[in-house]
Amino acid sequence: MPRPQGFAYEQHDATAAVVITHHGRPVTTLRGPRADRFLREVRAGDAQLVMARWTGNYRRGNERAARAHPRNRGAR
């Protein structure tokens, strides 16, 4: 599974908000305690992985198994 890439974030001190972007497009805005928690996590770990998790834009590892499920076989 490839590592997430293309994420960036901007911290706006005036509004105490954090805007997460993916390939230059805004994905989500965090404010208040959620923004503080995000900043702590992104500074402590892999920033790309943390941003992918916070935006919900990451693979869960079950895509191949779901494709083979009988319910999804006719959807191709």
C-alpha positions as CSV (number, residue, x, y, z in Angstrom):
1,M,0.0,0.0,0.0
2,P,1.6,3.3,-1.0
3,R,2.2,6.0,1.7
4,P,-0.2,9.0,1.6
5,Q,1.2,12.1,-0.1
6,G,0.1,15.5,-1.2
7,F,-1.3,16.7,2.1
8,A,-0.4,20.1,3.6
9,Y,-1.8,22.2,6.4
10,E,-2.0,25.9,7.2
11,Q,-2.3,27.2,10.7
12,H,-4.2,30.5,10.9
13,D,-3.4,32.3,14.2
14,A,-6.1,34.9,13.8
15,T,-9.0,32.4,13.7
16,A,-7.2,29.6,15.6
17,A,-8.1,27.3,12.7
18,V,-6.1,24.7,10.8
19,V,-6.9,24.0,7.1
20,I,-5.8,20.7,5.7
21,T,-5.4,20.5,1.9
22,H,-4.7,17.7,-0.5
23,H,-2.9,18.6,-3.7
24,G,-3.8,22.3,-3.1
25,R,-7.5,21.8,-2.5
26,P,-9.0,22.4,0.9
27,V,-10.3,19.2,2.5
28,T,-11.2,20.1,6.0
29,T,-11.0,22.9,8.6
30,L,-10.3,22.2,12.2
31,R,-11.0,24.6,15.0
32,G,-10.6,24.8,18.8
33,P,-9.6,21.6,20.7
34,R,-9.6,19.5,17.5
35,A,-7.1,21.8,15.9
36,D,-4.9,21.6,19.0
37,R,-5.0,17.8,19.1
38,F,-4.3,17.6,15.3
39,L,-1.2,19.9,15.7
40,R,0.1,17.7,18.6
41,E,-0.3,14.5,16.5
42,V,1.2,15.9,13.3
43,R,4.3,17.2,15.2
44,A,4.8,13.9,17.0
45,G,4.3,11.4,14.0
46,D,4.3,11.0,10.3
47,A,2.6,14.2,9.1
48,Q,1.2,12.7,5.8
49,L,-0.3,9.7,7.6
50,V,-1.8,11.9,10.3
51,M,-3.4,14.2,7.8
52,A,-4.7,11.3,5.7
53,R,-6.3,9.8,8.8
54,W,-7.8,13.1,10.0
55,T,-9.4,13.7,6.5
56,G,-10.6,10.1,6.1
57,N,-8.6,9.8,2.9
58,Y,-6.6,6.7,3.5
59,R,-6.9,3.1,2.5
60,R,-8.2,0.5,4.9
61,G,-6.6,-2.5,3.3
62,N,-9.8,-4.3,2.5
63,E,-10.4,-3.1,-1.1
64,R,-9.2,-6.3,-2.7
65,A,-11.3,-8.5,-0.4
66,A,-14.4,-6.4,-1.0
67,R,-13.9,-6.6,-4.8
68,A,-14.1,-10.4,-4.6
69,H,-17.3,-10.5,-2.4
70,P,-20.3,-12.1,-4.3
71,R,-22.3,-8.9,-3.8
72,N,-19.8,-6.9,-5.7
73,R,-18.9,-9.3,-8.5
74,G,-21.5,-8.1,-10.9
75,A,-20.7,-4.4,-10.3
76,R,-17.7,-4.3,-12.7
